[in-house]
């Protein structure tokens, strides 16, 4: 597959068209990375209960889920630019609500607004990029989210140092979302393209009935398990290395950092070299690498698990989301892509929240060394879903 220019066409207007999605995804990553660092300070200033973070994240996740699942019909009825503008207004309002909250009960309400706006932005941008740009741009898009997630904690640190409060960071995020919303509103035509001219397998018509439902369920399952694998490894690996394998905290923290660095680096690598092979082949390789890395994390010595297996797992899972999104038009047809992307992201959001939570319950009863088998089981499930989805897609294309 050849992608001669992921930033096409030329000119200042094209530059704005190409960079706006990336800036949107940097903004999207900011609150996701910031909330964990901000929470202790939010809790202290608002008198929130210890379990309040769970309620905040639940409100955020539920709103994100509902917005993602409704994004397909929303795009069909109102267009991508309207959905994005709505998302920017909601996310900006939610971030501003966090900044201005004076009572604890206001925080979950603001999180609902922020989560809903983020869900609209995530689904609308991913669907648009799936249809209009190649896999390399998709890699840069998701690397941009990782950049935002990495900057978010530092925004809280700077806010605390400059103002003594976490509030200024969320006010700045609100201003960022609203400013990008103005750009989206001013450049509505950038989001009206119907399909990419990149060489790719010819888009199919919408899959009829049962074929579409089968493809949708398989893709949603891959999103759910892939996101759950990523979140579970990121959330629990430090605990397993320190409490289960007696690794010093400083070494374990470096291992955790390398996992997230692998996540960002893998997506940047996809942006640089993603045109060297077809997305399906790249997905084959990433699933295989995830299986090998999870087995090495489970069975390898502590240093191998921490500094080879875990970063390799980060690289492998970094490719799952952008590759699945790039393959969506091929699997379900261009007309159904916005709907499928919305459902897929909703499933991924559910997996990222539910699977680490369930893992915590298992580890509490079975011990933290159970993380290795859990990660291996998740990669086996992902490989099985990928094999079935790949076979079904090939069979469907041959029947057309």
Secondary structure, DSSP 8 states (H G I E B T S, - for coil): ---S-TT-S-SHHHHHHHHHHHHHHHHHHHHHHHHHHHHHHHHHHHT--TTHHHHHHHHHHHHHHHHHHHHHHHHHHH-HHHHHHHHHHHHHHHHHHHHH--SHHHHHHHHHHHHHHHHHHHHHHHHHHHHHS-HHHHHHHHHHHHHHHHHHHHHHHHHHHHHSSSHHHHHHHHHHHHHHHHHHHHTGGGG------S--S-------HHHHHHHHHHHHHHHHHHHHHHHHHHHHHHHIIIIIT---HHHHHHHHHHHHHHHHHHHHHHHHHGGGS-HHHHHHHHHHHHHHHHHHHHHS-HHHIIIIIHHHHHHHHHHHHHHHHHHHHHHH-TTTHHHHHHHHHHHHHHHHHHHHHHHHHHHHHH-TTHHHHHHHHHHHHHHHHHHHHHHHHHHHHHH-
